[in-house]
């Protein structure tokens, strides 16, 4: 059990009258990038939001290290060392980059060593430090969202589709940044860009209709076109 930083055991989540997650079970190892793939509407975002306490599991258990976080409020989950970067990035457009970053810090102050690391990963954060967040490009906004998540030490970061709508050059820069972040922080990544996911993830699960349809090594999935087509209705070979 100690090998896993996060475990989901038979998690069911309802949204209103709709039963979205139908018994999701995941074992996320400590370190690196774990990828959650699936078709649109399969339950990927619901899984992340349930882990983060934004939606409450009706049944099942979510365990972060030795903490049962199934019924904890989002703020308490965050204090344990989990950060969440939603698909809409969650930044405040009318605030400056600096103000967005300060809001993400529990003290409102910065560790200068961490801040220098963020500037090295994402130079645009330093360049647009005093500019309003709405003025940033889509890629720069995503960099700000990720920077907010790592402004303090985190043990686990949940990231939902970070490459959506981004140019290929920005995506390549994101790959390098994610590799460095994953050197000391576990990432649970939801992604539709298969090349991005394959380049980062060592382990992968595929969710379909609110259930885990496959779990295993990324290399296994990447090498099996028939499995990709069955699980995702699309072969990774189409993205070469």
Backbone as CSV, one residue per row, in Angstrom:
resi,resn,N_x,N_y,N_z,CA_x,CA_y,CA_z,C_x,C_y,C_z
1,UNK,0.820,-1.200,0.000,0.000,0.000,0.000,0.854,1.251,0.000
2,UNK,2.025,1.198,0.623,2.879,2.373,0.715,3.456,2.772,-0.639
3,UNK,3.381,1.866,-1.629,3.894,2.187,-2.951,2.988,3.156,-3.702
4,UNK,1.762,3.319,-3.225,0.790,4.158,-3.912,0.563,5.450,-3.148
5,UNK,0.611,6.558,-3.875,0.334,7.840,-3.234,-1.163,8.101,-3.177
6,UNK,-1.908,7.507,-4.127,-3.354,7.726,-4.190,-4.037,6.429,-4.597
7,UNK,-5.128,6.099,-3.895,-5.909,4.917,-4.243,-7.393,5.280,-4.276
8,UNK,-8.063,4.862,-5.315,-9.513,4.956,-5.401,-10.057,3.537,-5.400
9,UNK,-11.011,3.270,-4.530,-11.557,1.923,-4.392,-13.072,1.974,-4.583
10,UNK,-13.539,1.501,-5.761,-14.968,1.362,-6.061,-15.712,2.679,-5.840
11,UNK,-15.201,3.747,-6.441,-15.775,5.088,-6.249,-16.949,5.317,-7.205
12,UNK,-18.087,5.692,-6.625,-19.291,6.040,-7.374,-19.600,7.514,-7.112
13,UNK,-19.881,8.262,-8.176,-20.213,9.676,-8.046,-21.447,9.986,-8.873
14,UNK,-22.397,10.690,-8.247,-23.589,11.169,-8.939,-23.495,12.671,-9.107
15,UNK,-23.982,13.160,-10.228,-24.147,14.598,-10.437,-25.622,14.819,-10.734
16,UNK,-26.323,15.383,-9.742,-27.764,15.488,-9.866,-28.374,14.100,-9.951
17,UNK,-29.175,13.883,-10.969,-29.838,12.590,-11.139,-28.983,11.598,-11.931
18,UNK,-27.807,12.042,-12.365,-26.986,11.205,-13.236,-25.900,10.481,-12.449
19,UNK,-25.779,9.190,-12.677,-24.750,8.349,-12.062,-23.557,8.348,-13.019
20,UNK,-22.477,9.074,-12.684,-21.364,9.306,-13.617,-20.249,8.285,-13.434
21,UNK,-19.791,8.111,-12.217,-18.742,7.116,-11.948,-19.382,5.851,-11.391
22,UNK,-19.069,4.710,-12.009,-19.711,3.449,-11.680,-18.703,2.482,-11.057
23,UNK,-18.024,2.915,-10.013,-17.086,2.016,-9.334,-15.667,2.125,-9.840
24,UNK,-15.135,3.347,-9.874,-13.775,3.583,-10.356,-12.761,3.159,-9.294
25,UNK,-11.795,2.347,-9.708,-10.694,1.948,-8.830,-9.377,2.268,-9.530
26,UNK,-8.499,2.975,-8.831,-7.195,3.374,-9.369,-6.137,3.201,-8.293
27,UNK,-4.937,2.827,-8.713,-3.773,2.814,-7.834,-2.689,3.654,-8.497
28,UNK,-2.451,4.842,-7.974,-1.476,5.763,-8.561,-0.156,5.635,-7.810
29,UNK,0.905,5.180,-8.487,2.191,5.006,-7.799,2.821,6.345,-7.414
30,UNK,3.704,6.264,-6.454,4.465,7.445,-6.038,5.458,7.824,-7.121
31,UNK,5.449,9.100,-7.526,6.443,9.612,-8.465,6.019,9.487,-9.912
32,UNK,6.490,10.422,-10.731,6.235,10.370,-12.158,4.852,10.853,-12.537
33,UNK,4.442,10.482,-13.758,3.159,10.921,-14.320,2.276,9.703,-14.565
34,UNK,1.098,9.719,-13.977,0.086,8.695,-14.223,-0.988,9.321,-15.089
35,UNK,-1.313,8.676,-16.203,-2.228,9.259,-17.177,-3.586,8.567,-17.107
36,UNK,-4.639,9.385,-17.138,-6.003,8.882,-17.228,-6.570,9.313,-18.580
37,UNK,-6.813,8.334,-19.436,-7.335,8.582,-20.775,-8.793,8.149,-20.861
38,UNK,-9.465,8.625,-21.900,-10.840,8.199,-22.144,-11.512,9.107,-23.145
39,UNK,-12.575,8.604,-23.721,-13.355,9.391,-24.665,-14.007,10.571,-23.951
40,UNK,-14.494,11.541,-24.706,-15.252,12.653,-24.132,-16.468,12.109,-23.384
41,UNK,-16.666,12.617,-22.170,-17.813,12.189,-21.382,-17.644,10.878,-20.655
42,UNK,-16.428,10.333,-20.664,-16.213,9.019,-20.046,-16.146,9.079,-18.527
43,UNK,-15.846,10.268,-17.970,-15.764,10.409,-16.519,-14.420,10.870,-16.004
44,UNK,-13.550,11.336,-16.893,-12.192,11.734,-16.475,-12.220,12.940,-15.542
45,UNK,-12.888,14.007,-15.960,-12.949,15.208,-15.130,-13.698,14.938,-13.834
46,UNK,-14.763,14.154,-13.910,-15.511,13.801,-12.699,-14.616,13.079,-11.703
47,UNK,-13.731,12.223,-12.191,-12.801,11.517,-11.306,-11.899,12.505,-10.580
48,UNK,-11.312,13.457,-11.309,-10.439,14.442,-10.666,-11.209,15.297,-9.662
49,UNK,-12.375,15.755,-10.035,-13.166,16.611,-9.149,-13.631,15.846,-7.903
50,UNK,-13.871,14.553,-8.058,-14.249,13.748,-6.894,-13.064,13.572,-5.954
51,UNK,-11.885,13.328,-6.504,-10.683,13.232,-5.673,-10.495,14.519,-4.877
52,UNK,-10.732,15.653,-5.529,-10.476,16.957,-4.919,-11.601,17.404,-3.984
53,UNK,-12.666,16.618,-3.890,-13.760,16.964,-2.990,-14.726,17.981,-3.539
54,UNK,-14.581,18.333,-4.811,-15.508,19.288,-5.418,-16.853,18.633,-5.696
55,UNK,-16.825,17.331,-5.999,-18.014,16.504,-6.025,-17.793,15.369,-5.041
56,UNK,-18.836,14.961,-4.363,-18.711,13.989,-3.289,-19.033,12.579,-3.781
57,UNK,-18.149,11.653,-3.478,-18.406,10.253,-3.814,-19.583,9.733,-2.995
58,UNK,-20.523,9.075,-3.663,-21.662,8.475,-2.972,-21.268,7.162,-2.305
59,UNK,-20.283,6.501,-2.903,-19.862,5.191,-2.410,-18.395,5.017,-2.736
60,UNK,-17.697,4.197,-1.955,-16.296,3.915,-2.217,-15.377,4.729,-1.331
61,UNK,-14.068,4.578,-1.553,-13.080,5.242,-0.716,-11.975,5.851,-1.575
62,UNK,-11.489,7.014,-1.126,-10.351,7.683,-1.750,-9.304,7.872,-0.660
63,UNK,-8.119,7.313,-0.866,-7.069,7.354,0.152,-5.827,8.013,-0.430
64,UNK,-5.394,9.080,0.221,-4.155,9.772,-0.150,-3.128,9.459,0.917
65,UNK,-2.083,8.717,0.526,-1.147,8.150,1.488,-1.965,7.382,2.544
66,UNK,-1.891,7.754,3.797,-2.640,7.030,4.817,-3.899,7.773,5.239
67,UNK,-4.250,8.852,4.502,-5.417,9.657,4.842,-6.623,9.246,3.993
68,UNK,-7.726,8.916,4.635,-8.979,8.720,3.916,-9.580,10.108,3.665
69,UNK,-9.575,10.538,2.406,-10.025,11.893,2.079,-11.414,11.894,1.444
70,UNK,-12.103,10.761,1.487,-13.372,10.615,0.777,-14.379,11.687,1.154
71,UNK,-14.463,12.041,2.421,-15.487,12.981,2.874,-14.910,14.344,3.280
72,UNK,-13.618,14.554,3.039,-13.016,15.823,3.430,-13.440,16.944,2.492
73,UNK,-13.454,18.171,3.022,-13.701,19.340,2.196,-12.467,19.625,1.332
74,UNK,-12.689,20.328,0.242,-11.614,20.623,-0.704,-10.441,21.329,-0.031
75,UNK,-10.723,22.265,0.853,-9.644,23.009,1.516,-8.770,22.078,2.362
76,UNK,-9.391,21.116,3.022,-8.626,20.175,3.837,-7.790,19.256,2.951
77,UNK,-8.328,18.855,1.812,-7.574,18.019,0.871,-6.367,18.776,0.343
78,UNK,-6.560,20.051,0.014,-5.454,20.878,-0.482,-4.356,21.006,0.572
79,UNK,-4.747,21.143,1.835,-3.748,21.304,2.899,-2.903,20.049,3.084
80,UNK,-3.385,18.903,2.645,-2.600,17.671,2.729,-1.496,17.608,1.685
81,UNK,-1.554,18.523,0.686,-0.495,18.566,-0.326,-0.940,18.187,-1.717
82,UNK,-2.250,18.320,-1.994,-2.790,18.028,-3.327,-3.205,19.335,-3.984
83,UNK,-2.779,19.547,-5.220,-3.181,20.715,-6.002,-3.973,20.247,-7.218
84,UNK,-4.809,21.140,-7.728,-5.684,20.805,-8.850,-5.628,21.917,-9.884
85,UNK,-5.321,21.553,-11.132,-5.351,22.493,-12.246,-6.514,22.076,-13.142
86,UNK,-7.652,22.790,-13.075,-8.826,22.381,-13.848,-8.672,22.695,-15.326
87,UNK,-9.563,22.123,-16.114,-9.522,22.328,-17.558,-9.659,23.808,-17.914
88,UNK,-10.462,24.555,-17.134,-10.629,25.984,-17.420,-9.539,26.844,-16.784
89,UNK,-8.557,26.196,-16.185,-7.335,26.787,-15.611,-7.551,27.503,-14.291
90,UNK,-8.729,28.071,-14.044,-9.041,28.633,-12.737,-8.267,29.871,-12.347
91,UNK,-7.758,30.616,-13.321,-7.039,31.845,-12.989,-8.013,33.019,-12.943
92,UNK,-7.555,34.124,-12.357,-8.378,35.322,-12.202,-7.916,36.361,-13.209
93,UNK,-8.711,36.567,-14.250,-8.293,37.389,-15.376,-8.021,38.839,-15.040
94,UNK,-8.747,39.400,-14.075,-8.589,40.819,-13.751,-7.422,41.082,-12.807
95,UNK,-6.877,39.999,-12.235,-5.716,40.152,-11.362,-4.441,39.978,-12.168
96,UNK,-3.358,40.555,-11.654,-2.075,40.393,-12.331,-1.546,38.974,-12.121
97,UNK,-0.521,38.651,-12.883,0.138,37.361,-12.703,0.631,37.226,-11.266
98,UNK,1.265,38.276,-10.752,1.761,38.231,-9.368,0.626,38.001,-8.384
99,UNK,-0.486,38.700,-8.559,-1.611,38.549,-7.635,-2.199,37.143,-7.705
100,UNK,-2.270,36.580,-8.895,-2.727,35.199,-9.030,-1.814,34.253,-8.271
101,UNK,-0.521,34.492,-8.374,0.439,33.633,-7.695,0.336,33.782,-6.178
102,UNK,0.163,34.997,-5.696,0.055,35.215,-4.250,-1.192,34.543,-3.676
103,UNK,-2.281,34.548,-4.434,-3.498,33.887,-3.970,-3.291,32.384,-3.811
104,UNK,-2.391,31.825,-4.603,-2.129,30.383,-4.541,-1.210,30.004,-3.394
105,UNK,-0.598,30.996,-2.761,0.293,30.755,-1.624,-0.490,30.893,-0.331
106,UNK,-0.341,29.948,0.570,-1.096,29.996,1.817,-0.709,31.194,2.678
107,UNK,0.507,31.696,2.510,0.974,32.835,3.301,0.932,34.148,2.539
108,UNK,0.741,34.068,1.205,0.793,35.271,0.388,2.208,35.704,0.073
109,UNK,3.194,34.905,0.530,4.599,35.212,0.262,5.200,34.100,-0.584
110,UNK,6.362,34.376,-1.150,7.007,33.428,-2.046,8.329,32.933,-1.481
111,UNK,8.583,31.657,-1.680,9.912,31.118,-1.483,10.714,31.459,-2.735
112,UNK,11.754,32.249,-2.579,12.475,32.762,-3.751,13.103,31.644,-4.585
113,UNK,13.528,30.583,-3.934,14.102,29.462,-4.690,13.060,28.824,-5.586
114,UNK,11.846,28.597,-5.043,10.773,28.018,-5.845,10.368,28.970,-6.966
115,UNK,10.322,30.265,-6.649,9.917,31.239,-7.660,10.919,31.268,-8.812
116,UNK,12.202,31.192,-8.502,13.223,31.154,-9.560,13.075,29.895,-10.407
117,UNK,12.732,28.784,-9.775,12.517,27.547,-10.525,11.339,27.700,-11.484
118,UNK,10.264,28.318,-11.013,9.095,28.538,-11.869,9.449,29.451,-13.032
119,UNK,10.212,30.509,-12.777,10.626,31.414,-13.850,11.488,30.686,-14.883
120,UNK,12.291,29.737,-14.415,13.118,28.968,-15.350,12.259,28.029,-16.193
121,UNK,11.232,27.440,-15.570,10.336,26.549,-16.296,9.461,27.311,-17.277
122,UNK,8.943,28.451,-16.805,7.987,29.245,-17.587,8.425,30.713,-17.587
123,UNK,9.333,31.090,-18.472,9.841,32.469,-18.490,8.750,33.525,-18.639
124,UNK,7.626,33.166,-19.253,6.545,34.142,-19.432,5.988,34.622,-18.097
125,UNK,6.072,33.812,-17.066,5.568,34.221,-15.752,6.347,35.420,-15.236
126,UNK,7.643,35.392,-15.392,8.462,36.534,-14.978,8.253,37.714,-15.912
127,UNK,8.140,37.451,-17.198,8.030,38.523,-18.188,6.716,39.299,-18.030
128,UNK,5.655,38.617,-17.657,4.345,39.270,-17.557,3.896,39.419,-16.104
129,UNK,4.841,39.463,-15.202,4.588,39.458,-13.759,3.570,40.512,-13.323
130,UNK,3.660,41.712,-13.877,2.772,42.797,-13.447,1.631,43.055,-14.424
131,UNK,1.405,42.109,-15.348,0.344,42.267,-16.334,-0.909,41.504,-15.900
132,UNK,-2.102,41.992,-16.301,-3.322,41.255,-15.947,-3.375,39.912,-16.654
133,UNK,-3.906,38.926,-15.974,-3.908,37.566,-16.521,-4.740,37.459,-17.797
134,UNK,-5.747,38.312,-17.947,-6.567,38.224,-19.159,-5.771,38.544,-20.418
135,UNK,-4.670,39.274,-20.278,-3.887,39.688,-21.441,-2.934,38.595,-21.941
136,UNK,-2.820,37.494,-21.199,-1.926,36.420,-21.596,-2.537,35.589,-22.721
137,UNK,-1.679,34.935,-23.486,-2.152,33.993,-24.492,-2.659,32.732,-23.794
138,UNK,-3.307,31.841,-24.564,-3.803,30.605,-23.975,-2.706,29.769,-23.349
139,UNK,-1.580,29.669,-24.033,-0.463,28.915,-23.491,0.109,29.538,-22.243
140,UNK,0.194,30.864,-22.215,0.722,31.563,-21.043,-0.223,31.428,-19.856
141,UNK,-1.526,31.428,-20.113,-2.493,31.219,-19.033,-2.334,29.821,-18.438
142,UNK,-2.093,28.838,-19.303,-1.890,27.484,-18.792,-0.617,27.411,-17.959
143,UNK,0.434,28.104,-18.389,1.666,28.163,-17.606,1.411,28.792,-16.237
144,UNK,0.572,29.835,-16.202,0.239,30.479,-14.938,-0.538,29.508,-14.043
145,UNK,-1.482,28.778,-14.624,-2.267,27.828,-13.836,-1.374,26.764,-13.204
146,UNK,-0.424,26.259,-13.968,0.482,25.231,-13.442,1.443,25.844,-12.426
147,UNK,1.892,27.052,-12.691,2.784,27.734,-11.744,2.098,27.940,-10.397
148,UNK,0.821,28.292,-10.417,0.071,28.427,-9.167,0.059,27.121,-8.385
149,UNK,-0.030,26.000,-9.121,-0.104,24.699,-8.452,1.201,24.308,-7.782
150,UNK,2.324,24.856,-8.265,3.626,24.446,-7.709,4.319,25.578,-6.954
151,UNK,3.581,26.654,-6.653,4.204,27.767,-5.928,4.589,27.357,-4.509
152,UNK,3.955,26.317,-4.001,4.340,25.706,-2.733,4.593,24.216,-2.976
153,UNK,5.346,23.560,-2.130,5.605,22.131,-2.329,4.303,21.326,-2.322
154,UNK,4.121,20.487,-3.323,2.942,19.621,-3.404,3.417,18.172,-3.521
155,UNK,2.617,17.274,-3.012,2.923,15.858,-3.164,2.249,15.265,-4.392
156,UNK,1.098,15.828,-4.754,0.317,15.315,-5.879,-0.361,16.483,-6.573
157,UNK,-0.295,16.501,-7.918,-1.001,17.515,-8.700,-1.935,16.803,-9.673
158,UNK,-3.202,17.208,-9.658,-4.195,16.714,-10.600,-4.311,17.749,-11.716
159,UNK,-4.083,17.348,-12.954,-4.076,18.299,-14.069,-5.016,17.799,-15.155
160,UNK,-5.964,18.658,-15.535,-7.011,18.273,-16.481,-6.784,18.931,-17.841
161,UNK,-6.390,18.134,-18.821,-6.223,18.516,-20.226,-5.422,19.821,-20.403
162,UNK,-4.169,19.843,-19.985,-3.377,21.080,-20.048,-3.020,21.523,-21.462
163,UNK,-3.075,20.627,-22.457,-2.650,21.023,-23.808,-3.824,21.432,-24.693
164,UNK,-5.020,21.439,-24.157,-6.205,21.720,-24.979,-6.106,23.102,-25.624
165,UNK,-6.123,23.133,-26.966,-6.099,24.380,-27.711,-4.737,25.037,-27.838
166,UNK,-3.669,24.353,-27.399,-2.344,24.961,-27.431,-1.599,24.615,-28.719
167,UNK,-0.714,25.518,-29.133,0.108,25.303,-30.324,1.157,24.231,-30.047
168,UNK,1.596,23.527,-31.097,2.593,22.458,-30.908,3.862,22.907,-30.200
169,UNK,4.340,24.115,-30.486,5.566,24.588,-29.836,5.380,24.738,-28.332
170,UNK,4.209,25.206,-27.928,3.916,25.348,-26.502,3.802,23.979,-25.850
171,UNK,3.202,23.026,-26.571,3.060,21.677,-26.037,4.430,21.041,-25.805
172,UNK,5.351,21.252,-26.729,6.704,20.706,-26.550,7.373,21.300,-25.318
173,UNK,7.171,22.598,-25.089,7.733,23.234,-23.893,7.088,22.668,-22.630
174,UNK,5.791,22.366,-22.709,5.084,21.782,-21.571,5.642,20.408,-21.218
175,UNK,6.001,19.628,-22.221,6.565,18.301,-21.963,7.828,18.423,-21.107
176,UNK,8.718,19.335,-21.479,9.943,19.531,-20.710,9.641,19.981,-19.289
177,UNK,8.689,20.906,-19.149,8.344,21.414,-17.824,7.728,20.315,-16.957
178,UNK,6.827,19.520,-17.525,6.183,18.463,-16.759,7.195,17.411,-16.311
179,UNK,8.160,17.115,-17.161,9.183,16.144,-16.766,9.960,16.629,-15.549
180,UNK,10.271,17.905,-15.521,11.015,18.426,-14.373,10.141,18.444,-13.125
181,UNK,8.883,18.856,-13.270,7.974,18.880,-12.123,7.802,17.479,-11.556
182,UNK,7.675,16.479,-12.451,7.425,15.100,-12.024,8.634,14.457,-11.369
183,UNK,9.783,15.118,-11.419,10.969,14.567,-10.759,10.800,14.521,-9.247
184,UNK,9.973,15.430,-8.693,9.776,15.414,-7.237,8.312,15.559,-6.824
185,UNK,7.385,15.498,-7.786,5.959,15.616,-7.494,5.187,14.644,-8.386
186,UNK,4.312,13.861,-7.793,3.489,12.952,-8.592,2.414,13.742,-9.327
187,UNK,2.201,13.406,-10.600,1.175,14.059,-11.412,0.161,13.023,-11.865
188,UNK,-1.114,13.309,-11.637,-2.207,12.540,-12.232,-2.771,13.401,-13.351
189,UNK,-2.563,12.956,-14.583,-2.826,13.763,-15.768,-3.996,13.212,-16.571
190,UNK,-5.001,14.050,-16.800,-6.055,13.754,-17.762,-5.702,14.472,-19.048
191,UNK,-5.698,13.743,-20.163,-5.214,14.356,-21.417,-5.869,13.704,-22.622
192,UNK,-6.127,14.498,-23.659,-6.644,14.003,-24.927,-5.549,13.914,-25.989
193,UNK,-4.462,14.666,-25.785,-3.354,14.642,-26.736,-2.506,13.398,-26.445
194,UNK,-2.635,12.381,-27.287,-2.019,11.092,-26.989,-0.501,11.135,-27.062
195,UNK,0.046,11.922,-27.989,1.496,12.030,-28.068,2.057,12.666,-26.803
196,UNK,1.369,13.687,-26.297,1.771,14.329,-25.048,1.713,13.325,-23.899
197,UNK,0.606,12.608,-23.822,0.438,11.629,-22.742,1.484,10.532,-22.823
198,UNK,1.737,10.028,-24.019,2.692,8.940,-24.177,4.109,9.383,-23.839
199,UNK,4.443,10.619,-24.143,5.799,11.098,-23.890,6.080,11.287,-22.402
200,UNK,5.025,11.383,-21.596,5.203,11.668,-20.171,4.857,10.499,-19.257
201,UNK,3.802,9.787,-19.583,3.279,8.802,-18.652,3.989,7.462,-18.718
202,UNK,4.246,6.887,-17.555,4.768,5.529,-17.496,3.647,4.539,-17.226
203,UNK,2.586,5.004,-16.581,1.424,4.171,-16.290,0.168,4.879,-16.777
204,UNK,-0.836,4.086,-17.152,-2.045,4.664,-17.736,-3.260,3.828,-17.356
205,UNK,-4.368,4.511,-17.157,-5.665,3.859,-17.060,-6.584,4.502,-18.083
206,UNK,-7.489,3.702,-18.604,-8.484,4.190,-19.549,-9.855,4.034,-18.909
207,UNK,-10.595,5.132,-18.850,-11.932,5.107,-18.291,-12.947,5.143,-19.421
208,UNK,-13.993,4.350,-19.278,-15.043,4.290,-20.301,-16.381,4.140,-19.595
209,UNK,-17.286,5.083,-19.856,-18.625,5.042,-19.264,-18.570,4.924,-17.745
210,UNK,-17.653,5.682,-17.139,-17.573,5.732,-15.692,-16.937,4.533,-15.029
211,UNK,-16.266,3.685,-15.826,-15.590,2.511,-15.272,-14.176,2.428,-15.843
212,UNK,-13.247,1.892,-15.085,-11.899,1.684,-15.599,-11.918,0.456,-16.503
213,UNK,-11.607,0.700,-17.775,-11.647,-0.381,-18.766,-10.283,-1.031,-18.967
214,UNK,-9.223,-0.320,-18.566,-7.872,-0.858,-18.772,-6.908,-0.114,-17.868
215,UNK,-5.958,-0.817,-17.297,-4.837,-0.218,-16.570,-3.576,-0.995,-16.899
216,UNK,-2.467,-0.278,-17.041,-1.206,-0.947,-17.335,-0.127,0.053,-17.675
217,UNK,0.923,-0.431,-18.292,2.022,0.436,-18.687,1.680,1.212,-19.948
218,UNK,2.180,2.449,-20.039,1.942,3.257,-21.233,2.570,2.613,-22.456
219,UNK,3.746,2.001,-22.289,4.420,1.369,-23.423,3.560,0.263,-24.028
220,UNK,2.877,-0.479,-23.181,1.993,-1.549,-23.656,0.866,-0.979,-24.509
221,UNK,0.213,0.071,-24.024,-0.887,0.681,-24.775,-0.388,1.316,-26.068
222,UNK,0.757,2.001,-25.989,1.296,2.683,-27.169,1.686,1.709,-28.274
223,UNK,2.003,0.471,-27.907,2.454,-0.512,-28.891,1.317,-1.340,-29.478
224,UNK,0.114,-1.179,-28.953,-1.004,-2.041,-29.346,-2.107,-1.220,-29.996
225,UNK,-2.069,-1.108,-31.322,-3.052,-0.302,-32.046,-4.468,-0.832,-31.874
226,UNK,-4.611,-2.158,-31.841,-5.943,-2.746,-31.672,-6.534,-2.384,-30.318
227,UNK,-5.694,-2.396,-29.281,-6.159,-2.028,-27.940,-6.545,-0.552,-27.888
228,UNK,-5.755,0.295,-28.528,-6.076,1.723,-28.581,-7.430,1.956,-29.242
229,UNK,-7.641,1.278,-30.374,-8.895,1.456,-31.103,-10.081,0.967,-30.285
230,UNK,-9.909,-0.168,-29.613,-11.003,-0.707,-28.801,-11.347,0.194,-27.628
231,UNK,-10.326,0.726,-26.980,-10.556,1.519,-25.777,-10.886,2.976,-26.063
232,UNK,-10.268,3.517,-27.124,-10.360,4.960,-27.355,-10.957,5.334,-28.709
233,UNK,-11.257,4.326,-29.521,-11.780,4.555,-30.883,-10.811,5.354,-31.743
234,UNK,-9.536,5.268,-31.430,-8.529,6.005,-32.182,-7.162,5.393,-31.932
235,UNK,-6.391,5.226,-32.985,-5.049,4.678,-32.852,-4.041,5.791,-32.668
236,UNK,-3.088,5.558,-31.787,-2.008,6.528,-31.608,-1.208,6.700,-32.889
237,UNK,-1.215,5.676,-33.750,-0.479,5.777,-35.020,-0.998,6.926,-35.865
238,UNK,-2.237,7.301,-35.675,-2.808,8.410,-36.449,-2.231,9.747,-36.045
239,UNK,-1.522,9.769,-34.919,-0.950,11.033,-34.417,0.547,11.094,-34.594
240,UNK,1.127,10.165,-35.360,2.572,10.188,-35.587,2.960,11.378,-36.432
